[in-house]
Structure formats: structure tokens, C-alpha cells
């Protein structure tokens, strides 16, 4: 793994930690647990995947499709990377349904 990628991954980890630390909602929930007489140990695990893009992936990006958000009327961009990610999680993509 090259040094720049390591640096970017560390930056992402720091950003995630900082956002959790700064969350008033998380702090309030932890405070309630402590007030109930419990110690709190929060351990989160994140799996972050990445692939080096090549020219064919860039072509796939151009062939992204619009998807209607389930919870809102917004449209989101759905790329081939999104599809690969969902397949890796064993989540069925609509166009694969029988």
C-alpha cells in the first residue's frame, strides 16, 4: 500500500473518530447509561473497501443509474461501484431479482 493511501486512510479514521466524539446524540446516550449506573465501553468496527480504478471502471462510472430513495423523493446516483459493494454484502440489486 502506498504512503499516500495510508495517509488518506488515517485521515478518514480520524474524521470518523472525531465525528463520533463530537456527536451530542451519542454523548447524551452514553450519559444516560452512566446515570443508570453502568460503565460504557464503545467499540465500533468499520470495514472500508477500496479498489484502484482503471479506465474500464471510469467507463462504468459514466453508466451510473438513478435510483429513487426509499425514505424520500430524492434521486440518488447509483454507480457500478455501488452495485459491486452491495453484491459484496450479498445484497440483491433490483435488476437481479427474479
C-alpha positions, 0 to 999 in steps of 0.5 A: 500500500502506498504512503499516500493511501495510508495517509488518506486512510488515517485521515478518514479514521480520524474524521470518523473518530472525531465525528463520533466524539463530537456527536451530542446524540451519542454523548447524551446516550452514553450519559444516560447509561452512566446515570443508570449506573453502568460503565460504557465501553464503545467499540465500533468496527468499520470495514472500508473497501477500496479498489484502484480504478482503471479506465474500464471502471471510469467507463462504468462510472459514466453508466451510473443509474438513478435510483429513487430513495426509499425514505424520500423523493430524492434521486440518488446516483447509483454507480457500478461501484455501488452495485459491486459493494452491495453484491459484496454484502450479498445484497440483491440489486433490483435488476437481479431479482427474479 
